[in-house]
Amino acid sequence: MAANGESAGPLVPPGSWPSDPAGPDTPVAGSPAGVAELAGSATTLDELIARQSVCRACPRLVAWREEVAVVRRRAFRNEPYWGRPVPGWGAARPRLLIVGLAPAAHGGNRTGRVFTGDRSGDFLFASLYRCGLAEKPDSVAAGDGQRLIDTRMAAVVRCAPPDNKPEPSERDACAPWLVAELGIVAADMRVIVCLGGYAWQALWPVLGHCGFAVPRPRPAFGHGAEVRLRRTGEADEVLLLGCYHPSQQNTFTGRVTPPMLDAIFTRARAYSGLET
């Protein structure tokens, strides 16, 4: 039974997927209020990502992610689809946090791991590997041996949205998951890289809820944009970096190139104090 009394019925039952963070007894958020309740009461990162992975708070997103998981793309017709929210993934105590928009319908929604199994992920992980932030140059599927080095990834919206466009109410309903995740991992975090303007805009309220002083007016997004942030009671600053999203549209048109992405992550690595 979901928080606030909503029923739950995912296509992939919790505990049935390789390295599934959830189990049959993981509580399910069935409404925005349920998300706030379960995100706020999670006491560990493992507990939090388990709860993220079974959320059913947004009916439109639940219907879409599960429809995609049933219909499937021809190239993946014989593969199982995750068809659930895609939780944060990577280092538990990251120096760098990468924040994106949402999982791809046939990427993260298929593989169960953010930026995994799609062209955007291929482009992104190749750069992370070159910059010493990923174990391998590609990310194909959960359990493929890939590992992020001092780095974590999360999405503003945890479910694949139709046309890659979540509604404002869905973004807001999902926000407590990111607030809770950021609160747990923030102690060692020195850099946040926002992939795309949507993630940049959506992150400001999250930062405010996590105790960061939010500039007024909010700084404009741009590739290479930098904002230094300070959390209440903390001496060290956190660097917020803007980065164009490595979508196929951006990479095919040359709006984002490998050197451009490498420059962002080289800067992030240096500011994080990671050894070369």
C-alpha positions in Angstrom: 0.0 0.0 0.0 1.3 3.5 -0.9 1.7 6.4 1.5 -1.7 8.2 1.7 -3.6 5.1 0.8 -2.8 4.9 -2.9 -2.5 1.5 -4.5 0.8 0.3 -6.1 1.4 -2.0 -9.0 4.6 -1.6 -10.9 5.5 -3.7 -13.9 8.8 -4.7 -12.3 7.9 -5.7 -8.7 10.4 -4.3 -6.2 13.2 -6.7 -5.6 12.9 -8.5 -8.9 15.6 -6.5 -10.9 19.3 -6.9 -10.6 20.7 -4.6 -7.9 17.1 -3.4 -7.2 17.3 -0.9 -4.3 13.7 -1.6 -3.2 12.0 -4.7 -1.8 8.4 -5.9 -1.4 8.1 -3.9 1.8 9.4 -0.6 0.6 6.7 2.1 1.2 5.3 3.7 -2.0 4.5 7.4 -2.4 1.1 7.6 -4.1 0.7 11.4 -4.1 2.8 14.6 -3.7 2.1 14.6 0.0 3.3 11.0 0.1 6.5 12.0 -1.6 7.2 14.7 1.0 6.4 12.3 3.8 8.6 9.4 2.6 11.5 11.6 1.4 11.5 13.5 4.6 11.5 10.5 6.8 14.2 8.5 5.0 17.2 8.2 7.4 19.8 6.7 5.0 20.7 7.1 1.3 19.8 3.4 0.6 16.4 3.9 2.2 15.8 7.0 0.2 16.7 5.6 -3.2 14.6 2.6 -2.5 11.6 4.8 -1.9 12.4 6.9 -5.0 12.4 3.8 -7.2 8.8 2.8 -6.4 7.1 6.2 -6.4 3.7 6.4 -8.1 2.8 10.0 -7.2 2.2 11.4 -10.7 -0.5 9.5 -12.7 0.5 10.8 -16.1 4.1 9.9 -15.6 3.3 6.4 -14.2 1.0 5.7 -17.2 3.6 6.9 -19.7 6.7 5.1 -18.2 4.7 1.8 -18.0 3.2 2.2 -21.5 6.7 2.6 -22.9 7.9 -0.4 -20.9 5.1 -2.5 -22.5 5.2 -1.2 -26.1 9.0 -0.9 -26.3 11.2 0.4 -29.1 11.8 -2.2 -31.9 15.6 -2.3 -31.1 14.8 -3.3 -27.5 11.8 -5.5 -28.1 13.3 -8.5 -26.5 14.7 -6.7 -23.5 13.0 -6.2 -20.2 12.2 -2.6 -19.3 12.6 -1.1 -15.8 9.5 1.1 -16.2 9.8 2.7 -12.7 11.3 5.9 -11.3 15.1 6.1 -11.8 16.8 6.9 -8.5 20.0 8.7 -7.9 23.2 6.7 -8.6 26.9 6.9 -7.9 29.2 7.7 -5.0 27.5 7.9 -1.6 29.8 10.7 -0.6 30.4 12.6 -3.8 32.6 15.6 -4.5 30.6 16.2 -7.7 26.8 16.0 -8.2 25.5 15.9 -11.8 21.8 17.0 -12.1 19.8 16.3 -15.3 16.2 16.7 -16.4 14.6 13.3 -16.4 15.3 9.7 -17.6 15.0 8.9 -21.2 12.0 6.7 -22.2 14.2 4.1 -23.8 17.4 4.9 -21.7 17.0 5.1 -18.0 13.4 4.0 -18.1 14.6 0.8 -19.8 17.9 0.2 -17.9 16.9 1.5 -14.5 20.0 3.7 -14.3 20.2 7.4 -15.1 22.0 8.4 -18.4 22.4 4.7 -19.2 21.5 3.0 -22.5 20.9 6.1 -24.7 22.9 8.5 -26.9 23.1 11.3 -24.3 24.5 8.9 -21.8 27.1 7.6 -24.3 28.3 11.2 -24.9 28.3 12.1 -21.2 30.1 9.0 -19.9 32.7 9.2 -22.6 33.6 12.7 -21.2 33.4 11.5 -17.6 35.8 8.7 -18.4 38.3 11.0 -20.2 38.2 13.3 -17.1 38.7 10.5 -14.6 35.3 10.6 -13.2 34.0 7.2 -14.5 35.5 3.7 -14.5 34.4 3.0 -18.1 33.8 5.1 -21.3 30.2 3.9 -21.7 27.2 3.0 -19.6 25.0 0.3 -21.1 23.0 -1.4 -18.3 22.8 -1.8 -14.6 25.4 -4.4 -13.5 27.8 -3.6 -16.4 30.7 -2.8 -14.1 30.4 1.0 -14.6 31.3 3.1 -11.5 31.3 6.8 -10.9 34.4 8.1 -9.2 33.6 10.7 -6.4 30.6 11.6 -8.5 26.8 11.1 -8.3 24.0 11.6 -10.7 20.4 12.5 -10.1 17.5 13.8 -12.1 15.1 16.6 -11.3 12.2 14.4 -12.3 12.7 10.7 -11.7 10.2 9.3 -14.3 10.5 9.5 -18.0 8.0 12.2 -19.2 6.1 12.2 -22.5 8.0 14.2 -25.1 10.7 14.7 -22.5 8.6 17.5 -21.0 7.4 17.1 -17.4 4.7 19.4 -16.2 5.4 22.0 -13.5 3.2 20.1 -11.0 5.2 16.9 -11.7 8.5 18.7 -11.2 7.3 20.1 -7.9 5.9 16.8 -6.7 9.3 15.1 -7.4 11.4 17.9 -5.7 11.4 16.4 -2.2 13.3 13.4 -3.5 16.1 15.6 -4.7 16.0 17.8 -1.6 16.4 14.7 0.6 19.2 13.3 -1.6 21.1 16.5 -1.7 20.7 16.9 2.1 22.3 13.5 2.7 25.2 13.8 0.2 26.0 17.5 0.6 28.7 17.2 3.4 31.5 16.4 0.9 30.0 17.9 -2.2 32.0 20.7 -3.8 30.5 21.0 -7.3 27.1 20.7 -8.9 26.9 20.4 -12.7 23.5 21.2 -14.1 22.8 19.6 -17.5 20.5 22.0 -19.3 18.5 25.1 -18.5 15.5 23.1 -17.1 17.7 21.4 -14.4 19.3 24.8 -13.7 16.0 26.5 -13.0 14.5 23.6 -11.1 17.5 23.3 -8.8 17.2 26.8 -7.2 14.2 26.0 -4.9 15.9 22.7 -4.0 19.0 24.5 -3.0 17.0 26.9 -0.9 15.2 24.0 0.9 18.7 22.5 1.7 19.9 25.7 3.4 21.9 27.3 0.6 21.7 31.0 0.1 20.0 31.6 -3.2 21.1 34.7 -5.1 18.5 37.3 -6.1 17.9 37.6 -9.0 18.7 34.1 -9.9 21.8 33.8 -12.2 21.0 33.1 -15.9 21.9 29.6 -17.3 24.6 29.2 -19.8 27.3 26.8 -20.8 30.2 27.4 -18.4 28.1 29.7 -16.1 29.5 29.6 -12.6 27.8 30.5 -9.3 29.4 30.1 -5.9 27.0 29.0 -3.2 27.3 28.7 0.6 25.2 26.6 2.9 24.1 28.1 6.2 26.8 27.2 8.8 29.3 25.9 6.3 32.6 27.6 5.5 33.3 26.0 2.2 31.6 27.2 -1.0 29.9 24.9 -3.5 30.4 25.7 -7.2 27.4 25.5 -9.4 28.3 24.9 -13.1 26.0 25.2 -16.1 26.4 22.8 -19.0 24.5 22.4 -22.2 22.6 19.1 -22.1 24.3 16.4 -24.2 21.0 15.6 -26.1 21.2 14.3 -29.6 19.9 17.6 -30.9 22.8 19.5 -29.2 25.5 17.0 -30.0 24.4 16.4 -33.7 24.3 20.2 -34.3 27.6 20.9 -32.6 26.0 23.0 -29.9 27.8 20.6 -27.5 31.1 19.1 -28.5 33.4 16.6 -26.6 36.0 19.4 -25.8 33.2 21.6 -24.4 31.9 18.8 -22.1 35.5 17.9 -21.1 36.2 21.5 -20.2 33.2 21.5 -17.8 34.2 18.3 -16.0 37.9 19.3 -15.9 36.8 22.5 -14.1 34.6 20.5 -11.8 37.3 18.0 -11.0 39.8 20.8 -10.3 37.4 22.7 -8.0 36.5 19.5 -6.2 40.1 19.0 -5.2 40.3 15.6 -6.8 43.8 14.3 -7.6 44.8 14.2 -11.2 
